[in-house]
Amino acid sequence: MTTATLSDRPDSSDSSGRPGRPAKASPAEKTARRKALLHWIAVHSLGIAAALFFVLPFVFVFLTSLMSDQQALTRDLTPNSWHWENYVKVFETEGFLTWWRNSLLYAGLGTVLVVVSSVPVAYALAKFRFRGRHLSLLLVISMMMLPPQVVIIPMYLFWAKQMDLSGTLWPLIIPMAFGDAFAIFLLRQFLLTIPNEYIESARIDGCGEFRTLIRIVLPMAKPGIAAVALFQFFYCWNDYFGPQIYASENPGAWTLSYGLESFKGAHHTDWNLTMAATVLVMAPVILVFFFAQKAFVEGVTLTGVKG
């Protein structure tokens, strides 16, 4: 049996006791690694292209927001100097913080009202057996296919003329307390995946329908509720049509989506400030989705398990 010398070991120490350099990869290992990398790129090429397609516009907007006034009008893709004060200037713009507050009120309160009002209806359609259940579901699906522009004139006449709420966001918030067709349908599809045995066991133990809904169904339906809440929050936060119809005459009731258009008109030559305002409008939506994406994806995926 032969004994390997210290010089033959890749991690051997020199005479001073310090560890030696690790052995270099052989040409065959380098070739194998290169082939593995090229194979990975080839397999994921479509995913990489799609990721770049969605990410690069955000990177362009962010980099432009940090440029100076003069550089923002050039073809430069990266800022020569970083101007973080652009975001301070946007916040100091008159009305911008008010737009933020209105957007948070509209999106936050609207999301809560839609979830609270849609869950009982979806639970009834998913777990109750009553005459007209299929007709009710058909009506919900029909409401999903009805564009809001079709009923905007009678709705505006009601809220503006009869209720005298023109120039506020309440005509957009109050109807959400009566449910949303898409939210009801999505929650109903998710609740169908919950086994009926859990509900029947709760009823046998003496739980009423309301207590069963609160104590049994809602904890199991958290992914579906999270998906509905995110969809509704994104819709309210990005809504431009509604605030334009009801709140355009009152700048104090503008949301960020509508106020950004006014900001762009006032700073049409200051593309750095316009891009900074755009980043501030997009940031809450990106952060919310980043922290809730697991529940969102799970809720959307499980809604198609049962018909």
Buried (B, 14 or more C-beta within 10 A) or exposed (E): EEEEEEEEEEEBEEEEEEEEEEEEEEEEEEEEEEEEEEEEEEEEEEEEEEEEEEEEEEEEBBBBBBBBBEBBEEEEEEBEEEBEEBBEBBEEBEBBEBBBEBBBBBBBBBBBBBBEBBBBBBBBBBBEEEEEEEEBBEEBEEBEEEEEEEEBEEBBEEBBEEEEBBBBBBBBBBBBEEBBBBBBBBBBBBBBBBEEEEBEEBBEEEBEBEEBBEEBBBEBBEBBBBBBBBBBBBBBBBBEEBBBBBBBEEBEBBBBBBBBEBBBEEBEEBBBBBBBBBBBBBEBBEEBEEEBEEBBEBBBEBBEEEE
